[in-house]
Amino acid sequence: QVQLVESGGGLVQPGGSLRLSCVFSGSIFNIYRMSWHRQAPGKQRELVAAGTSTGGTIYADSVKGRFTISRDNGKTTVYLQMNSLKPEDTAVYYCNAQHKISRADFWGQGTQVTVSS
């Protein structure tokens, strides 16, 4: 069974940076497409960044130029580097793994990111 464990969240001032990590275990990392999502209080969960099946990346318009998704296949870990953070980035951030063929979805437990002065 796939397990995802996120870390790296916390409290940061506006303009600051954080790097989230998501460690994958329980299956073959390379056959999963990885992504980051977030959910703010009272709002629906939304896609933040994702790796595509062709090796590219996609980002929500609100984070383009500020966030970067990357993966280390040797460490079976996906990262989300977040720079120039804004108060509106405050949310619980979730890691997602989707099987490239079956489209089965797995979620981490989430990590809280709070941007506030």
N, C-alpha and C positions, 0 to 999 in steps of 0.2 A: 504494500500500500504506500502510495506517495505521501511523504510528509514534507512540509515546508515550515521553516522556522525563521521568522523575521527578527531583525535587531537593528539598532542604530537610531531609533526615534528619540525624541526629547524636546526640550524647550530651547528655542533659539530666538535671537532678536531679529527684527526685520533687516534684510540685507545679508544675513548670515548664511551658512552652509551646513548641510548634513549629508551623510552618506548612509543609505539604508542597505542592508544585506539580507539575502534570503538564501538559506542553505537548503538544498534539495536532497532527499534521500528516498530509498525504497523502490527505485526503478532506474531505467536508463535515461540519464539526463538529456542526451542528445535528441531523443525522439519527442521532446516536449518543447512547445513554444512558451516562452516565459513573458510575463507582463506584470506591471504594477497598476493598481487601482487605488482609489481613495474614497472615503465617505465622510463628509462633514455632517455635523449635527443637523437633523431635519432635512437632509438632502439624500438623493439617490447615489448609490455607488457609481463612480465614473472611471473610465479608463484614463490613466495618466501617460503610460508609455508601454510599448510592446516591441518585441522582436518579431519580425515577419518570417514566413516560411522560406523566403528567398535570401534571408540573411540581413535584411534591412531593418530599420527601426521606424516607428511611428510615434507621434506625440500629440497630446491634446494641445490645442492652440494656446491655452492659458499657460502652458509650461515650456513651449518651444523656445529654444535659446537659453534656457535656464537649467533644465533637467537633462540628464543623460543616463540612458539605460545601457548596461553592459553585462556580459556574462563571462565567467571563467569556467570552461568545461572541465578543466582538471580538478577544480575545487567544487564542482557542481553547485556553483553559487551565482546568483544574479544580483546586480547592484543597481541602485538608483542614486546617482549623484545629484544633489539638489543645491543650486546656487541662487543667490539673490532672492532669498525666500521672502514671501509676503504674508501678511496676516491671513489672506484668503487661501493660503496653502494649508492652513490648519485643518487637520483631518486625521482619521485613522487610515493608515496605508496598509494595503493588503498585497501580498504576492500571490500570483496565480500561475499554475502550470496547466497547459492544455495539450493533451496527446495529439500529435500531428495527424493521426489517421482516425482514431475513434472520436476525437473531440471531447473526450472525458475531461472534466475540469476538477482541479484540486486547489484549495485555498489555504493560506496560512492563517494564523490567529490574529494578525494585525499588529501594527506598532503605531503608537500615538506620536504625531508631530504637531507641536504647538509653536506658532510664530507670534511672538508678542514682546512688547517692550516693557 
